[in-house]
Amino acid sequence: MKCGFSVIGISIFLLILCSSFVPERESVLVNDVLQQTNKFRRSKGLPVLVLNQELSKIAAQHSANMAKGKVGFGHGGFDKRDAQARKKIKGITRFAENVAYGATSGQQVVGMWKKSRGHRKNMLGSYKYIGIGIAKDRKGRLYYTQVFAG
């Protein structure tokens, strides 16, 4: 008997596991961002990215810090997140990050990133894993962070 797991099956399992760390609405959005990103990659003949819990924690913390105003919107602290990822996932040699705010769906935020050369390059990069974090500020605006590792 041969037993195997599909990448999509593993992604769904990890999504369910990660969903306990974020409010329900944000977990739905995380899934939407993951699906839209992987749909874009497949359209370019690239393999899907695997959602990674450790990377998602790193991304979620950055989104929360931006939403709370602890850090400015952007990539401040990128080197720290890169170092955290390298400690958690042995053997990775590449790390990248996309951030955004204001979008209300995965389709919208991925659409925004697709129109930006640097963000698009990250989504289509030679990575294996993705982490996604979403947080809401006091005004209800959503902050998104995608991190990639390979």
C-alpha positions in Angstrom: 0.0 0.0 0.0 1.4 3.3 -1.0 0.7 6.3 1.2 1.4 9.9 0.1 0.3 13.5 0.8 -0.4 16.1 -1.8 1.0 19.6 -1.5 -2.5 20.9 -1.4 -3.5 18.5 1.4 -0.5 19.5 3.5 -1.3 23.2 2.9 -4.9 22.6 4.0 -3.6 20.8 7.1 -1.2 23.6 8.0 -3.9 26.2 7.3 -6.2 24.4 9.8 -3.3 24.2 12.3 -2.4 27.9 11.9 -6.0 29.0 12.0 -6.0 28.5 15.8 -3.4 31.4 16.0 -5.5 34.0 14.2 -9.1 35.2 14.5 -11.5 33.5 12.1 -11.8 36.3 9.6 -8.0 36.6 9.3 -7.7 32.8 8.9 -10.2 32.9 5.9 -8.1 35.8 4.5 -4.9 33.8 5.0 -6.4 31.0 3.0 -7.5 33.4 0.3 -4.0 35.0 0.0 -2.5 31.5 -0.1 -4.9 30.3 -2.8 -4.5 33.5 -4.9 -0.7 33.4 -4.7 -0.5 29.8 -5.7 -3.0 30.3 -8.5 -0.7 33.1 -9.8 2.3 30.8 -9.5 0.6 27.9 -11.3 -0.4 30.3 -14.2 3.3 30.9 -14.7 4.1 27.2 -14.6 5.6 27.4 -11.1 5.1 25.0 -8.2 2.8 26.0 -5.4 4.2 27.3 -2.1 3.7 25.3 1.1 2.2 27.3 4.0 4.7 27.1 6.9 3.5 27.7 10.5 6.8 29.2 11.7 6.9 31.6 8.8 3.3 32.5 9.4 4.1 33.4 13.0 6.9 35.7 11.8 4.6 37.3 9.2 1.7 37.6 11.7 3.9 39.4 14.3 5.1 41.9 11.7 1.5 42.6 10.6 0.4 43.0 14.2 3.3 45.4 14.9 2.4 47.5 11.9 -1.3 47.5 12.8 -0.5 48.6 16.4 1.9 51.3 15.2 4.9 49.6 16.9 6.7 49.8 13.6 6.0 51.9 10.6 4.4 50.3 7.5 7.1 48.7 5.4 10.0 46.4 5.7 11.7 47.7 8.9 13.2 44.8 10.8 13.4 42.7 7.7 16.9 41.4 8.6 15.6 40.3 12.0 12.7 38.3 10.4 15.2 36.8 7.9 17.4 35.6 10.8 14.3 34.2 12.7 13.3 32.3 9.6 16.8 30.8 9.1 16.8 29.6 12.7 13.4 28.0 12.4 13.9 26.4 9.0 17.3 24.8 8.5 18.8 24.9 5.1 17.0 27.9 3.6 19.2 30.2 1.6 16.6 32.7 0.3 14.1 34.9 2.1 11.8 37.7 0.8 8.8 39.7 2.0 5.8 41.5 0.7 3.7 43.9 2.8 0.5 45.7 2.1 -2.5 47.3 3.8 -6.0 48.3 3.1 -7.1 45.4 0.8 -10.2 43.5 1.9 -9.6 40.2 0.2 -6.8 37.9 -0.9 -7.6 38.5 -4.5 -7.3 42.3 -4.0 -4.0 42.2 -2.1 -2.4 39.7 -4.5 -3.7 41.8 -7.4 -1.9 44.8 -5.8 1.3 42.9 -5.4 1.1 41.5 -9.0 1.2 45.1 -10.3 4.4 45.9 -8.4 7.6 44.7 -10.0 9.4 43.8 -6.7 6.4 42.2 -5.0 5.6 40.2 -8.2 9.2 39.0 -8.4 8.9 37.7 -4.8 5.6 35.8 -5.5 7.2 34.2 -8.5 10.6 33.5 -6.9 12.3 30.2 -6.4 10.8 29.6 -3.0 9.3 26.5 -1.3 7.6 28.0 1.7 5.3 30.9 2.4 4.1 32.4 5.6 1.1 34.8 5.8 0.1 37.1 8.6 -2.8 39.5 8.7 -3.7 42.0 11.4 -6.4 44.7 11.8 -5.7 48.2 13.2 -8.1 50.2 15.4 -9.8 51.7 12.3 -10.4 48.2 10.9 -7.7 48.4 8.2 -6.0 45.2 7.4 -2.2 44.8 7.3 -0.7 41.9 5.3 2.7 40.3 5.4 3.8 37.5 3.1 7.2 36.0 3.7 8.9 33.5 1.4 11.7 31.0 2.1 13.6 28.6 0.0 
